[in-house]
Amino acid sequence: MTISLPPVLRRELGRAAKGQGMTESEFVRRAVQQQIWADAFDKSRRVLVSQARAQGIYIDEDVFKAVS
């Protein structure tokens, strides 16, 4: 895969990767993995929150009552 970055972003990527002690490729791989995980988490949360609301669960106390 090949991607193109504007010069300013490329320099920032280089500095950020160096600051983390990793290659630019490794830095980008980790960033992509983190974004994929965050997107999956957000999607799951949206589904679960709507299911909880349907059952009248809005706050932690409601969860504790439901499982007690």
mmCIF file as Biopython writes it, N, C-alpha, C and O atoms, coordinates in Angstrom:
data_model
#
loop_
_atom_site.group_PDB
_atom_site.id
_atom_site.type_symbol
_atom_site.label_atom_id
_atom_site.label_alt_id
_atom_site.label_comp_id
_atom_site.label_asym_id
_atom_site.label_entity_id
_atom_site.label_seq_id
_atom_site.pdbx_PDB_ins_code
_atom_site.Cartn_x
_atom_site.Cartn_y
_atom_site.Cartn_z
_atom_site.occupancy
_atom_site.B_iso_or_equiv
_atom_site.auth_seq_id
_atom_site.auth_asym_id
_atom_site.pdbx_PDB_model_num
ATOM 1   N N  . MET A ? 1  ? 0.846   -1.163 0.000  1.0 0.0 1  A 1 
ATOM 2   C CA . MET A ? 1  ? 0.000   0.000  0.000  1.0 0.0 1  A 1 
ATOM 3   C C  . MET A ? 1  ? 0.898   1.234  0.000  1.0 0.0 1  A 1 
ATOM 4   O O  . MET A ? 1  ? 1.941   1.270  0.653  1.0 0.0 1  A 1 
ATOM 5   N N  . THR A ? 2  ? 0.474   2.210  -0.728 1.0 0.0 2  A 1 
ATOM 6   C CA . THR A ? 2  ? 1.194   3.469  -0.768 1.0 0.0 2  A 1 
ATOM 7   C C  . THR A ? 2  ? 0.231   4.580  -0.401 1.0 0.0 2  A 1 
ATOM 8   O O  . THR A ? 2  ? -0.898  4.617  -0.890 1.0 0.0 2  A 1 
ATOM 9   N N  . ILE A ? 3  ? 0.673   5.482  0.455  1.0 0.0 3  A 1 
ATOM 10  C CA . ILE A ? 3  ? -0.139  6.646  0.780  1.0 0.0 3  A 1 
ATOM 11  C C  . ILE A ? 3  ? 0.695   7.897  0.558  1.0 0.0 3  A 1 
ATOM 12  O O  . ILE A ? 3  ? 1.924   7.859  0.614  1.0 0.0 3  A 1 
ATOM 13  N N  . SER A ? 4  ? 0.028   8.978  0.311  1.0 0.0 4  A 1 
ATOM 14  C CA . SER A ? 4  ? 0.750   10.238 0.172  1.0 0.0 4  A 1 
ATOM 15  C C  . SER A ? 4  ? 0.305   11.165 1.295  1.0 0.0 4  A 1 
ATOM 16  O O  . SER A ? 4  ? -0.864  11.195 1.681  1.0 0.0 4  A 1 
ATOM 17  N N  . LEU A ? 5  ? 1.256   11.906 1.798  1.0 0.0 5  A 1 
ATOM 18  C CA . LEU A ? 5  ? 0.995   12.852 2.883  1.0 0.0 5  A 1 
ATOM 19  C C  . LEU A ? 5  ? 1.524   14.214 2.476  1.0 0.0 5  A 1 
ATOM 20  O O  . LEU A ? 5  ? 2.555   14.313 1.811  1.0 0.0 5  A 1 
ATOM 21  N N  . PRO A ? 6  ? 0.825   15.253 2.871  1.0 0.0 6  A 1 
ATOM 22  C CA . PRO A ? 6  ? 1.371   16.585 2.622  1.0 0.0 6  A 1 
ATOM 23  C C  . PRO A ? 6  ? 2.706   16.723 3.364  1.0 0.0 6  A 1 
ATOM 24  O O  . PRO A ? 6  ? 2.912   16.075 4.390  1.0 0.0 6  A 1 
ATOM 25  N N  . PRO A ? 7  ? 3.598   17.549 2.858  1.0 0.0 7  A 1 
ATOM 26  C CA . PRO A ? 7  ? 4.930   17.679 3.469  1.0 0.0 7  A 1 
ATOM 27  C C  . PRO A ? 7  ? 4.914   17.974 4.975  1.0 0.0 7  A 1 
ATOM 28  O O  . PRO A ? 7  ? 5.709   17.412 5.728  1.0 0.0 7  A 1 
ATOM 29  N N  . VAL A ? 8  ? 4.021   18.843 5.401  1.0 0.0 8  A 1 
ATOM 30  C CA . VAL A ? 8  ? 3.977   19.188 6.828  1.0 0.0 8  A 1 
ATOM 31  C C  . VAL A ? 8  ? 3.598   17.968 7.655  1.0 0.0 8  A 1 
ATOM 32  O O  . VAL A ? 8  ? 4.207   17.710 8.693  1.0 0.0 8  A 1 
ATOM 33  N N  . LEU A ? 9  ? 2.603   17.221 7.207  1.0 0.0 9  A 1 
ATOM 34  C CA . LEU A ? 9  ? 2.184   16.027 7.946  1.0 0.0 9  A 1 
ATOM 35  C C  . LEU A ? 9  ? 3.279   14.976 7.926  1.0 0.0 9  A 1 
ATOM 36  O O  . LEU A ? 9  ? 3.470   14.274 8.919  1.0 0.0 9  A 1 
ATOM 37  N N  . ARG A ? 10 ? 3.991   14.853 6.839  1.0 0.0 10 A 1 
ATOM 38  C CA . ARG A ? 10 ? 5.096   13.892 6.744  1.0 0.0 10 A 1 
ATOM 39  C C  . ARG A ? 10 ? 6.190   14.219 7.754  1.0 0.0 10 A 1 
ATOM 40  O O  . ARG A ? 10 ? 6.740   13.327 8.400  1.0 0.0 10 A 1 
ATOM 41  N N  . ARG A ? 11 ? 6.502   15.522 7.882  1.0 0.0 11 A 1 
ATOM 42  C CA . ARG A ? 11 ? 7.515   15.921 8.874  1.0 0.0 11 A 1 
ATOM 43  C C  . ARG A ? 11 ? 7.029   15.631 10.287 1.0 0.0 11 A 1 
ATOM 44  O O  . ARG A ? 11 ? 7.791   15.152 11.126 1.0 0.0 11 A 1 
ATOM 45  N N  . GLU A ? 12 ? 5.763   15.921 10.544 1.0 0.0 12 A 1 
ATOM 46  C CA . GLU A ? 12 ? 5.202   15.644 11.874 1.0 0.0 12 A 1 
ATOM 47  C C  . GLU A ? 12 ? 5.223   14.154 12.176 1.0 0.0 12 A 1 
ATOM 48  O O  . GLU A ? 12 ? 5.515   13.744 13.299 1.0 0.0 12 A 1 
ATOM 49  N N  . LEU A ? 13 ? 4.914   13.352 11.172 1.0 0.0 13 A 1 
ATOM 50  C CA . LEU A ? 13 ? 4.971   11.898 11.329 1.0 0.0 13 A 1 
ATOM 51  C C  . LEU A ? 13 ? 6.384   11.465 11.680 1.0 0.0 13 A 1 
ATOM 52  O O  . LEU A ? 13 ? 6.575   10.660 12.591 1.0 0.0 13 A 1 
ATOM 53  N N  . GLY A ? 14 ? 7.364   11.980 10.980 1.0 0.0 14 A 1 
ATOM 54  C CA . GLY A ? 14 ? 8.751   11.629 11.255 1.0 0.0 14 A 1 
ATOM 55  C C  . GLY A ? 14 ? 9.154   11.989 12.673 1.0 0.0 14 A 1 
ATOM 56  O O  . GLY A ? 14 ? 9.795   11.196 13.363 1.0 0.0 14 A 1 
ATOM 57  N N  . ARG A ? 15 ? 8.776   13.191 13.112 1.0 0.0 15 A 1 
ATOM 58  C CA . ARG A ? 15 ? 9.113   13.617 14.476 1.0 0.0 15 A 1 
ATOM 59  C C  . ARG A ? 15 ? 8.403   12.753 15.517 1.0 0.0 15 A 1 
ATOM 60  O O  . ARG A ? 15 ? 9.007   12.339 16.507 1.0 0.0 15 A 1 
ATOM 61  N N  . ALA A ? 16 ? 7.127   12.487 15.289 1.0 0.0 16 A 1 
ATOM 62  C CA . ALA A ? 16 ? 6.357   11.695 16.247 1.0 0.0 16 A 1 
ATOM 63  C C  . ALA A ? 16 ? 6.903   10.278 16.353 1.0 0.0 16 A 1 
ATOM 64  O O  . ALA A ? 16 ? 7.044   9.745  17.454 1.0 0.0 16 A 1 
ATOM 65  N N  . ALA A ? 17 ? 7.209   9.671  15.218 1.0 0.0 17 A 1 
ATOM 66  C CA . ALA A ? 17 ? 7.758   8.307  15.224 1.0 0.0 17 A 1 
ATOM 67  C C  . ALA A ? 17 ? 9.101   8.282  15.941 1.0 0.0 17 A 1 
ATOM 68  O O  . ALA A ? 17 ? 9.354   7.404  16.766 1.0 0.0 17 A 1 
ATOM 69  N N  . LYS A ? 18 ? 9.954   9.240  15.627 1.0 0.0 18 A 1 
ATOM 70  C CA . LYS A ? 18 ? 11.263  9.301  16.272 1.0 0.0 18 A 1 
ATOM 71  C C  . LYS A ? 18 ? 11.113  9.489  17.778 1.0 0.0 18 A 1 
ATOM 72  O O  . LYS A ? 18 ? 11.837  8.874  18.561 1.0 0.0 18 A 1 
ATOM 73  N N  . GLY A ? 19 ? 10.173  10.338 18.179 1.0 0.0 19 A 1 
ATOM 74  C CA . GLY A ? 19 ? 9.929   10.570 19.606 1.0 0.0 19 A 1 
ATOM 75  C C  . GLY A ? 19 ? 9.458   9.324  20.334 1.0 0.0 19 A 1 
ATOM 76  O O  . GLY A ? 19 ? 9.691   9.166  21.532 1.0 0.0 19 A 1 
ATOM 77  N N  . GLN A ? 20 ? 8.797   8.446  19.605 1.0 0.0 20 A 1 
ATOM 78  C CA . GLN A ? 20 ? 8.325   7.185  20.189 1.0 0.0 20 A 1 
ATOM 79  C C  . GLN A ? 20 ? 9.341   6.055  20.025 1.0 0.0 20 A 1 
ATOM 80  O O  . GLN A ? 20 ? 9.130   4.944  20.509 1.0 0.0 20 A 1 
ATOM 81  N N  . GLY A ? 21 ? 10.434  6.350  19.342 1.0 0.0 21 A 1 
ATOM 82  C CA . GLY A ? 21 ? 11.467  5.333  19.136 1.0 0.0 21 A 1 
ATOM 83  C C  . GLY A ? 21 ? 11.048  4.235  18.185 1.0 0.0 21 A 1 
ATOM 84  O O  . GLY A ? 21 ? 11.405  3.074  18.384 1.0 0.0 21 A 1 
ATOM 85  N N  . MET A ? 22 ? 10.287  4.584  17.145 1.0 0.0 22 A 1 
ATOM 86  C CA . MET A ? 22 ? 9.848   3.584  16.182 1.0 0.0 22 A 1 
ATOM 87  C C  . MET A ? 22 ? 9.972   4.134  14.772 1.0 0.0 22 A 1 
ATOM 88  O O  . MET A ? 22 ? 10.165  5.332  14.567 1.0 0.0 22 A 1 
ATOM 89  N N  . THR A ? 23 ? 9.859   3.243  13.816 1.0 0.0 23 A 1 
ATOM 90  C CA . THR A ? 23 ? 9.898   3.675  12.421 1.0 0.0 23 A 1 
ATOM 91  C C  . THR A ? 23 ? 8.585   4.352  12.067 1.0 0.0 23 A 1 
ATOM 92  O O  . THR A ? 23 ? 7.585   4.204  12.769 1.0 0.0 23 A 1 
ATOM 93  N N  . GLU A ? 24 ? 8.603   5.095  10.972 1.0 0.0 24 A 1 
ATOM 94  C CA . GLU A ? 24 ? 7.370   5.724  10.505 1.0 0.0 24 A 1 
ATOM 95  C C  . GLU A ? 24 ? 6.316   4.667  10.169 1.0 0.0 24 A 1 
ATOM 96  O O  . GLU A ? 24 ? 5.134   4.849  10.460 1.0 0.0 24 A 1 
ATOM 97  N N  . SER A ? 25 ? 6.747   3.572  9.559  1.0 0.0 25 A 1 
ATOM 98  C CA . SER A ? 25 ? 5.806   2.499  9.209  1.0 0.0 25 A 1 
ATOM 99  C C  . SER A ? 25 ? 5.152   1.912  10.448 1.0 0.0 25 A 1 
ATOM 100 O O  . SER A ? 25 ? 3.941   1.695  10.479 1.0 0.0 25 A 1 
ATOM 101 N N  . GLU A ? 26 ? 5.959   1.658  11.469 1.0 0.0 26 A 1 
ATOM 102 C CA . GLU A ? 26 ? 5.414   1.098  12.712 1.0 0.0 26 A 1 
ATOM 103 C C  . GLU A ? 26 ? 4.455   2.087  13.357 1.0 0.0 26 A 1 
ATOM 104 O O  . GLU A ? 26 ? 3.400   1.697  13.857 1.0 0.0 26 A 1 
ATOM 105 N N  . PHE A ? 27 ? 4.813   3.354  13.346 1.0 0.0 27 A 1 
ATOM 106 C CA . PHE A ? 27 ? 3.959   4.394  13.923 1.0 0.0 27 A 1 
ATOM 107 C C  . PHE A ? 27 ? 2.607   4.427  13.211 1.0 0.0 27 A 1 
ATOM 108 O O  . PHE A ? 27 ? 1.562   4.483  13.858 1.0 0.0 27 A 1 
ATOM 109 N N  . VAL A ? 28 ? 2.632   4.392  11.886 1.0 0.0 28 A 1 
ATOM 110 C CA . VAL A ? 28 ? 1.390   4.426  11.103 1.0 0.0 28 A 1 
ATOM 111 C C  . VAL A ? 28 ? 0.574   3.160  11.347 1.0 0.0 28 A 1 
ATOM 112 O O  . VAL A ? 28 ? -0.645  3.236  11.498 1.0 0.0 28 A 1 
ATOM 113 N N  . ARG A ? 29 ? 1.234   1.983  11.388 1.0 0.0 29 A 1 
ATOM 114 C CA . ARG A ? 29 ? 0.509   0.736  11.666 1.0 0.0 29 A 1 
ATOM 115 C C  . ARG A ? 29 ? -0.225  0.819  12.995 1.0 0.0 29 A 1 
ATOM 116 O O  . ARG A ? 29 ? -1.398  0.457  13.090 1.0 0.0 29 A 1 
ATOM 117 N N  . ARG A ? 30 ? 0.469   1.297  14.020 1.0 0.0 30 A 1 
ATOM 118 C CA . ARG A ? 30 ? -0.163  1.408  15.340 1.0 0.0 30 A 1 
ATOM 119 C C  . ARG A ? 30 ? -1.317  2.406  15.323 1.0 0.0 30 A 1 
ATOM 120 O O  . ARG A ? 30 ? -2.356  2.173  15.939 1.0 0.0 30 A 1 
ATOM 121 N N  . ALA A ? 31 ? -1.132  3.502  14.624 1.0 0.0 31 A 1 
ATOM 122 C CA . ALA A ? 31 ? -2.200  4.500  14.542 1.0 0.0 31 A 1 
ATOM 123 C C  . ALA A ? 31 ? -3.434  3.926  13.853 1.0 0.0 31 A 1 
ATOM 124 O O  . ALA A ? 31 ? -4.562  4.173  14.280 1.0 0.0 31 A 1 
ATOM 125 N N  . VAL A ? 32 ? -3.217  3.168  12.796 1.0 0.0 32 A 1 
ATOM 126 C CA . VAL A ? 32 ? -4.340  2.544  12.080 1.0 0.0 32 A 1 
ATOM 127 C C  . VAL A ? 32 ? -5.015  1.508  12.980 1.0 0.0 32 A 1 
ATOM 128 O O  . VAL A ? 32 ? -6.243  1.452  13.043 1.0 0.0 32 A 1 
ATOM 129 N N  . GLN A ? 33 ? -4.230  0.694  13.669 1.0 0.0 33 A 1 
ATOM 130 C CA . GLN A ? 33 ? -4.806  -0.299 14.586 1.0 0.0 33 A 1 
ATOM 131 C C  . GLN A ? 33 ? -5.635  0.376  15.675 1.0 0.0 33 A 1 
ATOM 132 O O  . GLN A ? 33 ? -6.735  -0.074 15.996 1.0 0.0 33 A 1 
ATOM 133 N N  . GLN A ? 34 ? -5.110  1.443  16.230 1.0 0.0 34 A 1 
ATOM 134 C CA . GLN A ? 34 ? -5.832  2.165  17.281 1.0 0.0 34 A 1 
ATOM 135 C C  . GLN A ? 34 ? -7.133  2.747  16.755 1.0 0.0 34 A 1 
ATOM 136 O O  . GLN A ? 34 ? -8.148  2.717  17.451 1.0 0.0 34 A 1 
ATOM 137 N N  . GLN A ? 35 ? -7.119  3.273  15.541 1.0 0.0 35 A 1 
ATOM 138 C CA . GLN A ? 35 ? -8.332  3.846  14.972 1.0 0.0 35 A 1 
ATOM 139 C C  . GLN A ? 35 ? -9.374  2.771  14.703 1.0 0.0 35 A 1 
ATOM 140 O O  . GLN A ? 35 ? -10.560 2.971  14.964 1.0 0.0 35 A 1 
ATOM 141 N N  . ILE A ? 36 ? -8.933  1.632  14.184 1.0 0.0 36 A 1 
ATOM 142 C CA . ILE A ? 36 ? -9.864  0.518  13.934 1.0 0.0 36 A 1 
ATOM 143 C C  . ILE A ? 36 ? -10.488 0.058  15.246 1.0 0.0 36 A 1 
ATOM 144 O O  . ILE A ? 36 ? -11.694 -0.179 15.308 1.0 0.0 36 A 1 
ATOM 145 N N  . TRP A ? 37 ? -9.677  -0.071 16.295 1.0 0.0 37 A 1 
ATOM 146 C CA . TRP A ? 37 ? -10.195 -0.478 17.601 1.0 0.0 37 A 1 
ATOM 147 C C  . TRP A ? 37 ? -11.183 0.565  18.138 1.0 0.0 37 A 1 
ATOM 148 O O  . TRP A ? 37 ? -12.254 0.216  18.636 1.0 0.0 37 A 1 
ATOM 149 N N  . ALA A ? 38 ? -10.820 1.827  18.034 1.0 0.0 38 A 1 
ATOM 150 C CA . ALA A ? 38 ? -11.689 2.899  18.537 1.0 0.0 38 A 1 
ATOM 151 C C  . ALA A ? 38 ? -13.021 2.921  17.785 1.0 0.0 38 A 1 
ATOM 152 O O  . ALA A ? 38 ? -14.071 3.118  18.395 1.0 0.0 38 A 1 
ATOM 153 N N  . ASP A ? 39 ? -12.986 2.720  16.474 1.0 0.0 39 A 1 
ATOM 154 C CA . ASP A ? 39 ? -14.223 2.685  15.692 1.0 0.0 39 A 1 
ATOM 155 C C  . ASP A ? 39 ? -15.106 1.510  16.115 1.0 0.0 39 A 1 
ATOM 156 O O  . ASP A ? 39 ? -16.319 1.663  16.257 1.0 0.0 39 A 1 
ATOM 157 N N  . ALA A ? 40 ? -14.499 0.339  16.315 1.0 0.0 40 A 1 
ATOM 158 C CA . ALA A ? 40 ? -15.259 -0.843 16.744 1.0 0.0 40 A 1 
ATOM 159 C C  . ALA A ? 40 ? -15.849 -0.621 18.131 1.0 0.0 40 A 1 
ATOM 160 O O  . ALA A ? 40 ? -16.994 -0.992 18.390 1.0 0.0 40 A 1 
ATOM 161 N N  . PHE A ? 41 ? -15.068 -0.017 19.022 1.0 0.0 41 A 1 
ATOM 162 C CA . PHE A ? 41 ? -15.554 0.273  20.373 1.0 0.0 41 A 1 
ATOM 163 C C  . PHE A ? 41 ? -16.739 1.224  20.328 1.0 0.0 41 A 1 
ATOM 164 O O  . PHE A ? 41 ? -17.751 0.994  20.991 1.0 0.0 41 A 1 
ATOM 165 N N  . ASP A ? 42 ? -16.618 2.289  19.548 1.0 0.0 42 A 1 
ATOM 166 C CA . ASP A ? 42 ? -17.715 3.261  19.436 1.0 0.0 42 A 1 
ATOM 167 C C  . ASP A ? 42 ? -18.971 2.624  18.870 1.0 0.0 42 A 1 
ATOM 168 O O  . ASP A ? 42 ? -20.076 2.897  19.341 1.0 0.0 42 A 1 
ATOM 169 N N  . LYS A ? 43 ? -18.808 1.777  17.860 1.0 0.0 43 A 1 
ATOM 170 C CA . LYS A ? 43 ? -19.958 1.097  17.263 1.0 0.0 43 A 1 
ATOM 171 C C  . LYS A ? 43 ? -20.635 0.187  18.300 1.0 0.0 43 A 1 
ATOM 172 O O  . LYS A ? 43 ? -21.858 0.198  18.436 1.0 0.0 43 A 1 
ATOM 173 N N  . SER A ? 44 ? -19.837 -0.593 19.021 1.0 0.0 44 A 1 
ATOM 174 C CA . SER A ? 44 ? -20.388 -1.481 20.050 1.0 0.0 44 A 1 
ATOM 175 C C  . SER A ? 44 ? -21.088 -0.685 21.132 1.0 0.0 44 A 1 
ATOM 176 O O  . SER A ? 44 ? -22.162 -1.066 21.596 1.0 0.0 44 A 1 
ATOM 177 N N  . ARG A ? 45 ? -20.486 0.413  21.531 1.0 0.0 45 A 1 
ATOM 178 C CA . ARG A ? 45 ? -21.071 1.250  22.575 1.0 0.0 45 A 1 
ATOM 179 C C  . ARG A ? 45 ? -22.428 1.806  22.142 1.0 0.0 45 A 1 
ATOM 180 O O  . ARG A ? 45 ? -23.379 1.808  22.924 1.0 0.0 45 A 1 
ATOM 181 N N  . ARG A ? 46 ? -22.517 2.275  20.897 1.0 0.0 46 A 1 
ATOM 182 C CA . ARG A ? 46 ? -23.796 2.802  20.407 1.0 0.0 46 A 1 
ATOM 183 C C  . ARG A ? 46 ? -24.887 1.735  20.466 1.0 0.0 46 A 1 
ATOM 184 O O  . ARG A ? 46 ? -26.011 2.009  20.886 1.0 0.0 46 A 1 
ATOM 185 N N  . VAL A ? 47 ? -24.547 0.526  20.045 1.0 0.0 47 A 1 
ATOM 186 C CA . VAL A ? 47 ? -25.520 -0.571 20.060 1.0 0.0 47 A 1 
ATOM 187 C C  . VAL A ? 47 ? -25.916 -0.908 21.494 1.0 0.0 47 A 1 
ATOM 188 O O  . VAL A ? 47 ? -27.101 -1.036 21.798 1.0 0.0 47 A 1 
ATOM 189 N N  . LEU A ? 48 ? -24.934 -1.051 22.367 1.0 0.0 48 A 1 
ATOM 190 C CA . LEU A ? 48 ? -25.218 -1.448 23.746 1.0 0.0 48 A 1 
ATOM 191 C C  . LEU A ? 48 ? -25.952 -0.365 24.523 1.0 0.0 48 A 1 
ATOM 192 O O  . LEU A ? 48 ? -26.817 -0.670 25.345 1.0 0.0 48 A 1 
ATOM 193 N N  . VAL A ? 49 ? -25.617 0.893  24.272 1.0 0.0 49 A 1 
ATOM 194 C CA . VAL A ? 49 ? -26.312 1.978  24.977 1.0 0.0 49 A 1 
ATOM 195 C C  . VAL A ? 49 ? -27.782 1.994  24.577 1.0 0.0 49 A 1 
ATOM 196 O O  . VAL A ? 49 ? -28.648 2.163  25.436 1.0 0.0 49 A 1 
ATOM 197 N N  . SER A ? 50 ? -28.080 1.824  23.306 1.0 0.0 50 A 1 
ATOM 198 C CA . SER A ? 50 ? -29.489 1.828  22.895 1.0 0.0 50 A 1 
ATOM 199 C C  . SER A ? 50 ? -30.235 0.640  23.496 1.0 0.0 50 A 1 
ATOM 200 O O  . SER A ? 50 ? -31.404 0.767  23.860 1.0 0.0 50 A 1 
ATOM 201 N N  . GLN A ? 51 ? -29.575 -0.509 23.603 1.0 0.0 51 A 1 
ATOM 202 C CA . GLN A ? 51 ? -30.206 -1.676 24.227 1.0 0.0 51 A 1 
ATOM 203 C C  . GLN A ? 51 ? -30.431 -1.432 25.717 1.0 0.0 51 A 1 
ATOM 204 O O  . GLN A ? 51 ? -31.474 -1.804 26.255 1.0 0.0 51 A 1 
ATOM 205 N N  . ALA A ? 52 ? -29.473 -0.816 26.376 1.0 0.0 52 A 1 
ATOM 206 C CA . ALA A ? 52 ? -29.612 -0.509 27.804 1.0 0.0 52 A 1 
ATOM 207 C C  . ALA A ? 52 ? -30.760 0.469  28.025 1.0 0.0 52 A 1 
ATOM 208 O O  . ALA A ? 52 ? -31.577 0.281  28.926 1.0 0.0 52 A 1 
ATOM 209 N N  . ARG A ? 53 ? -30.817 1.514  27.200 1.0 0.0 53 A 1 
ATOM 210 C CA . ARG A ? 53 ? -31.894 2.506  27.343 1.0 0.0 53 A 1 
ATOM 211 C C  . ARG A ? 53 ? -33.263 1.848  27.191 1.0 0.0 53 A 1 
ATOM 212 O O  . ARG A ? 53 ? -34.204 2.193  27.906 1.0 0.0 53 A 1 
ATOM 213 N N  . ALA A ? 54 ? -33.371 0.906  26.267 1.0 0.0 54 A 1 
ATOM 214 C CA . ALA A ? 54 ? -34.636 0.197  26.050 1.0 0.0 54 A 1 
ATOM 215 C C  . ALA A ? 54 ? -35.058 -0.586 27.287 1.0 0.0 54 A 1 
ATOM 216 O O  . ALA A ? 54 ? -36.241 -0.864 27.485 1.0 0.0 54 A 1 
ATOM 217 N N  . GLN A ? 55 ? -34.072 -0.941 28.122 1.0 0.0 55 A 1 
ATOM 218 C CA . GLN A ? 55 ? -34.366 -1.688 29.347 1.0 0.0 55 A 1 
ATOM 219 C C  . GLN A ? 55 ? -34.414 -0.776 30.567 1.0 0.0 55 A 1 
ATOM 220 O O  . GLN A ? 55 ? -34.518 -1.253 31.698 1.0 0.0 55 A 1 
ATOM 221 N N  . GLY A ? 56 ? -34.338 0.530  30.341 1.0 0.0 56 A 1 
ATOM 222 C CA . GLY A ? 56 ? -34.409 1.480  31.443 1.0 0.0 56 A 1 
ATOM 223 C C  . GLY A ? 56 ? -33.104 1.659  32.202 1.0 0.0 56 A 1 
ATOM 224 O O  . GLY A ? 56 ? -33.108 2.122  33.342 1.0 0.0 56 A 1 
ATOM 225 N N  . ILE A ? 57 ? -32.014 1.305  31.595 1.0 0.0 57 A 1 
ATOM 226 C CA . ILE A ? 57 ? -30.710 1.447  32.239 1.0 0.0 57 A 1 
ATOM 227 C C  . ILE A ? 57 ? -30.061 2.721  31.714 1.0 0.0 57 A 1 
ATOM 228 O O  . ILE A ? 57 ? -29.775 2.845  30.524 1.0 0.0 57 A 1 
ATOM 229 N N  . TYR A ? 58 ? -29.832 3.670  32.630 1.0 0.0 58 A 1 
ATOM 230 C CA . TYR A ? 58 ? -29.259 4.957  32.239 1.0 0.0 58 A 1 
ATOM 231 C C  . TYR A ? 58 ? -27.966 5.287  32.989 1.0 0.0 58 A 1 
ATOM 232 O O  . TYR A ? 58 ? -27.085 5.954  32.446 1.0 0.0 58 A 1 
ATOM 233 N N  . ILE A ? 59 ? -27.853 4.823  34.226 1.0 0.0 59 A 1 
ATOM 234 C CA . ILE A ? 59 ? -26.676 5.154  35.033 1.0 0.0 59 A 1 
ATOM 235 C C  . ILE A ? 59 ? -26.148 3.888  35.704 1.0 0.0 59 A 1 
ATOM 236 O O  . ILE A ? 59 ? -26.792 2.840  35.671 1.0 0.0 59 A 1 
ATOM 237 N N  . ASP A ? 60 ? -24.969 4.001  36.312 1.0 0.0 60 A 1 
ATOM 238 C CA . ASP A ? 60 ? -24.358 2.849  36.979 1.0 0.0 60 A 1 
ATOM 239 C C  . ASP A ? 60 ? -25.293 2.226  38.014 1.0 0.0 60 A 1 
ATOM 240 O O  . ASP A ? 60 ? -25.351 1.004  38.148 1.0 0.0 60 A 1 
ATOM 241 N N  . GLU A ? 61 ? -26.008 3.052  38.729 1.0 0.0 61 A 1 
ATOM 242 C CA . GLU A ? 61 ? -26.925 2.539  39.749 1.0 0.0 61 A 1 
ATOM 243 C C  . GLU A ? 61 ? -27.948 1.586  39.135 1.0 0.0 61 A 1 
ATOM 244 O O  . GLU A ? 61 ? -28.310 0.582  39.750 1.0 0.0 61 A 1 
ATOM 245 N N  . ASP A ? 62 ? -28.413 1.897  37.927 1.0 0.0 62 A 1 
ATOM 246 C CA . ASP A ? 62 ? -29.393 1.037  37.244 1.0 0.0 62 A 1 
ATOM 247 C C  . ASP A ? 62 ? -28.770 -0.319 36.924 1.0 0.0 62 A 1 
ATOM 248 O O  . ASP A ? 62 ? -29.446 -1.345 37.001 1.0 0.0 62 A 1 
ATOM 249 N N  . VAL A ? 63 ? -27.508 -0.330 36.572 1.0 0.0 63 A 1 
ATOM 250 C CA . VAL A ? 63 ? -26.811 -1.581 36.290 1.0 0.0 63 A 1 
ATOM 251 C C  . VAL A ? 63 ? -26.700 -2.401 37.567 1.0 0.0 63 A 1 
ATOM 252 O O  . VAL A ? 63 ? -26.976 -3.601 37.565 1.0 0.0 63 A 1 
ATOM 253 N N  . PHE A ? 64 ? -26.300 -1.760 38.649 1.0 0.0 64 A 1 
ATOM 254 C CA . PHE A ? 64 ? -26.154 -2.466 39.921 1.0 0.0 64 A 1 
ATOM 255 C C  . PHE A ? 64 ? -27.486 -3.067 40.375 1.0 0.0 64 A 1 
ATOM 256 O O  . PHE A ? 64 ? -27.514 -4.189 40.879 1.0 0.0 64 A 1 
ATOM 257 N N  . LYS A ? 65 ? -28.570 -2.344 40.204 1.0 0.0 65 A 1 
ATOM 258 C CA . LYS A ? 65 ? -29.902 -2.867 40.555 1.0 0.0 65 A 1 
ATOM 259 C C  . LYS A ? 65 ? -30.266 -4.055 39.688 1.0 0.0 65 A 1 
ATOM 260 O O  . LYS A ? 65 ? -30.853 -5.020 40.177 1.0 0.0 65 A 1 
ATOM 261 N N  . ALA A ? 66 ? -29.925 -3.999 38.399 1.0 0.0 66 A 1 
ATOM 262 C CA . ALA A ? 66 ? -30.265 -5.078 37.476 1.0 0.0 66 A 1 
ATOM 263 C C  . ALA A ? 66 ? -29.499 -6.368 37.772 1.0 0.0 66 A 1 
ATOM 264 O O  . ALA A ? 66 ? -30.023 -7.460 37.553 1.0 0.0 66 A 1 
ATOM 265 N N  . VAL A ? 67 ? -28.274 -6.255 38.263 1.0 0.0 67 A 1 
ATOM 266 C CA . VAL A ? 67 ? -27.482 -7.456 38.497 1.0 0.0 67 A 1 
ATOM 267 C C  . VAL A ? 67 ? -27.525 -7.922 39.951 1.0 0.0 67 A 1 
ATOM 268 O O  . VAL A ? 67 ? -27.008 -8.994 40.268 1.0 0.0 67 A 1 
ATOM 269 N N  . SER A ? 68 ? -28.116 -7.157 40.813 1.0 0.0 68 A 1 
ATOM 270 C CA . SER A ? 68 ? -28.178 -7.552 42.231 1.0 0.0 68 A 1 
ATOM 271 C C  . SER A ? 68 ? -29.325 -8.508 42.496 1.0 0.0 68 A 1 
ATOM 272 O O  . SER A ? 68 ? -29.521 -8.937 43.633 1.0 0.0 68 A 1 
#
